Amino acid sequence: MSTKILALQIEDAHLDQRLVSLLPSDIARRCHALPIAADGKRITVAMADPGDLAARQAVVDSLGPETYVVQANPKEMERMLNELWPSSAEPALHFLSWSSSETIASEVEPYAKLFAQLMDARLTHIKNVDTDQRPREFLSAEVERQQPDLVVFHNPVTLLPIWWMPNWIENQLIKQIPVSLLVTRNPSWPLRKILLVLRDSKSDKSAVKWILGIASKCDVAVTVLPLIAPAPPVFAGMNIYHRSLINLLVSTCPLGDTLRQISQTFAERNIQGTLRLREGTIIDQIRQEVEECDYDLAVVAADTQRSIIRWMMGELVNPLLNLVEVPILIAKPIE
């Protein structure tokens, strides 16, 4: 790879739309970069912060190894980006990274920073190690005050079922914090394989929204695992889905509608996706999937409050926290 940084200014540069279009708009905005010249295979790119190695690598990965990087005035770069894509400037996401100790902070904060950079989000780190407030009260107050879109914190992998330890601070927070949560455990980067767990519920749309947001920022393979509760013994042999993806995709249930929408959206956005159906109990379906595949992240909607869904399927968040030893994004309902 031949990447060079030159100390140049580009306030008066004339932008060639053909060149600009070589760099996808999401990467251009996320990395604050724009192609400004080309000579054969070599493309010169202006960046607001060439010292951001992750951003530089993203640009090089997109344009090729023969990429020259020049310094741009950050304010001018922001102005040009907004002029080029005025309608694409969405309200920035805000992530809150919470640590209850310095040791936990050393794992949570670097991962939260990488995830925030990926999602173009503003990140705030908070700790309550120097306060007399109880952790749960401290974080609840900060969430109420700062109104983040996502809270990132650590949850240990447990050897016992999580419902045996209902008083663990992290377990209480998962249920009580009203915004989406990213629970870190054995985090790895970059994201390559993501598991999306779906149930027959309208609440799945919050998890799907997070998946689409992540997939729009990086090249990931998404496995979609729709969970189907086994029929009660009295209805044995009468499962309407017949354990077939084809039958599920053509069904009129909410899960079938969701899968059709996901399939269409993945195809339109060129997202690498796989639909997979498993046999057995809900727990067995999850266990089989995570044991056979090596995922970097799992995404699931928060447990629904609808009584019929809870009766049929039970809780999904707790089984995932018991079985998956990677970060888990728990998507809370979209207002």
N, C-alpha and C positions, 0 to 999 in steps of 0.2 A: 504494500500500500504506500502510495506517495502522496502524503498530505502536508502541505506547507501553509504557514501563516505569514502574511505580509501586512505590514502596518500601512494600510491605505484607508482613506475616507471616501464615502460614496454619497455624500449629501446631494450632489448634482448628477448622479448617475442616471442615464436614461434606461429604463427597464424594457427589455424585449419580451413581449408576452409569450413568444414561443419558448424562450429560455426559461422564463418563470414557470411555465407549465411542466417543465421537466421534473420539478420537485413537487410532490403531492402537497396540497395546501395544508393538510393536517400536520405534516412534518415541518413545513415552512413556518407555520405559526408556533408549533411547539418548540422548535429549535431556534426561532427568530433568525431565519436564514433565507436568502434569496439568490438564485443563480443570476449573475450579471454579465458573464462573458463566456464564450466557448471558442476553442481552437482545436478542431478535430475532436478527439475523444476527451480532451482536457476541458473541464468546466470550472470556472472561477465562481466561488460562492462567497457572498458577503454574510457575515454572522455578527450578531450583537455581542456574543461572548464566545470567541474561539477557544477560550480556556475550558469551556464545558466539554469535557471529553466524551460524555455520553451523547450529547447533542451532535458533536462533530462526527462520531461514529455512525449515528443514525443518518446523517446527511451523506456520508461516504457510502454507506450500505445502499442508499437509494440511487445515488448518481454514478457510483463506480470508484475504483481505487485511484484513478488519475484526477483527483480533485484538489484544487487550490483554494485555500480559505483566506479571506482578507477581513480585516477589522472594519466593522461598520459602527457608526454612531448609534447607540441603543435607542435614543429617542427618534432618530430618523428612520431606523428600521421599523419601529413600532408604527410610525406614521404611514410608511409605505405598505406594510402588511394590512393595516386597516383600510387603506385606499383600495387595495387589490381585492380584499374580501370583506367588505363592510357588513354584509348580511351574515357572515359566519361567526362574528364575534358574539358568542354566547356568554351568559354570566359565568364567571369563573367558579369552579368547585372549591370548596373549603374543606380540608381534611384536618382532623385533630388527632395528634399522636399522644397517647397517655401512657405513662410508666409509673409504677408504684415504687420502684427502686432504681438505683443507678445501674445495677446489674441487668435488670430487664430493659432499661433504656438503651443499653449497648446493642441489643438485638432489635428492638422495636424501631428505634429512630432511623437507622440506615435503610431499613426496608420501607418504612413509611415515606422516606424521602424519595426513593426510587419509584414507588407507586404514584406518589404525587407528581413527580416529573413526567411520568408516562401519561397521566391523565390531565396534565396542564392545570393542576390544582394548587391553590395556596395552602401551605402547610404550617400548622402551629404545633409546637411541642409543649406539653405541660407535664409537670411532675408534682406529686404531693408529698415528697419525702421531707420537705422542710415546713410542713404545716401540721397543725394538730387536728385538722379535719379528718374524719373517716374517709377512706378512699372512695366509697360509693357516693357519699354526700358531696365530696369534692368534685368528682367527675360529673355528677348530675348537675351541679351548679354551673360548671364550665360549659356543658352542652347547652343548658338553658340560656346562658349569657352569650355564647359565641355562635350558636345555631349552625353547626357544621353539617356537611352532607354525609360525612363518614368519620367514624371514630376507629382508630387503629390501636390495638392493645394486645398484650400477650396473654395466652391461656395455655397452661401446661397440658401435655398429653397425660391423661390419667390412666391408672391401671385398673381402677374400679369404675363401674357405670357412673356417669356424671350425675344421674338422679339420686345416687346414694350420698352425694355431697352437695345438697341444695344450698348450703350456707356459704360456699366458696364465693368470695367477692366477685370473681370474674363471671361465675354462673348467674349471680343475681343481676349483674350489669347487662348480660346478654338479653335478659328478659325485660329489664326496666328502661334501658336507654332507648329513646324513641326514634333514633336515626340509624342508618345502616352501619354495620360493624365489620371490621376486618380483623379477624382473630389470627395472630401470628403464632406459628409453631414450625420450627425447622424451615424457616424461609429460604428460598433460593431464587436466583435471578440470572438470566431474564425469564420471563414467562413464555413457555413453549406449549404446554398442554394444560387445558382447563376442563374441569368437570362441571357441567351444569345439571343440577338435580331438579326435576320438575315433579309436581303432583297435580292432581285434578282440581286445580284451584285458580281463581282469578288473581290471587296474590303472586302467582308466578311472573306476572309482567314486570315486577320490580327487579327480579333476578335477571330476566331477559334484558332489561334496559342496561344493567351493569355489564353484562356480557357483550352487548353490542358496542358499548362505550369503550371497553378494553380492546376488543377486536379491531376497532377503528384506529387504534393507536399503535398496534404492533401485530406482527405476523404470528398468530397462535392457532393451534388446532383445538377445536371445541368438541367435546363429546357430550351429547345430550342424553341424559338418562331419565326417561319418564317412568315414574314409579306407579305400579298398578297394584292395589291391595288385593290379595287373594280373596276369592268369593268365600263367604261363610259356608260351613259344612252343609247347611240346609240347601244352599244354592250351588253345590258342587257341580261342575260341568256346565254351568250356565253363565260363565263369565262373558260379558257382552263383547269384550275385546278379542277373545279367542287367542290371546297371547300372540298376536301378529301385528307387526308394525304397519302392514298394509291396511288391515282392518282399523287400526287405531288412527291412521292418517285420514281415513275417509269417514270417521265417526263424527257425530255432531256434538260430542261432549266438549267441555272447555279445554281439556287436555288435547284433544284432536285439533281444535281450532288453533291452540297455541303452537303445536308442532307444525301445522301448515304455514302459519305466519313466519315461524323461525326458518323453515326450509326455504321459503321464498326470499326472505331477507338475506339469509346467508348466500344464496345464489346471486342476488342482485349486488351484494357488496363483496363478492369473491372471498368469503370467509370459509376456511376449511372446517367442515363440520361432519360429525358422524352421529347418527341416531342409533341407540342401542336399547334393546329390551331384555330384561332379566327375569328369571323364574324365581319362585320362592316367596318368603315373607319379605316385607319392606327392608328389614335389617339384612336379610340374606342378599337381596338385590344390591344394596349399597356395598356390603362386604365383598361380594364377588367382583364388583367393578373396581374398587380401590386396591384389591389384592392383585388383580391382573394387570393394572396399568399404573404408570408412574406419573402422577399429576403434580403440577406446580401450584395449583390453586383450585379450590372447590367453591362453587357459588350455589346458594340455596336461598329461597325466600324464607323470611321469618315464619314461625309456625302460625298457621291460621287460627282464628278464633271461631270459625264456623264449626258448629258442633258436629254436623254430619261428617265433615272431612276429618276432624280430630278422632271421631269414633271409628272411622274406617281405616285410617292410616296411622293414628298416633302422632307423636312428635317426630320431626325429621332432624331438627337442629342437634338435639342430644345424640342421636345415633351417629351423625356425621362427626361430632366432636369426639366421640369415642373411637371411631374407626379410621378417621383420616388424620394422618400425622403431617399435614401440610397446612398452609394458611387457608382459612375459610372465610369467605365474604358472606355475611348474613344480611340479605337485602330486606329492609323494612318497607312497608307499603308506601306507594307513591301517592302523595296528596293530590 
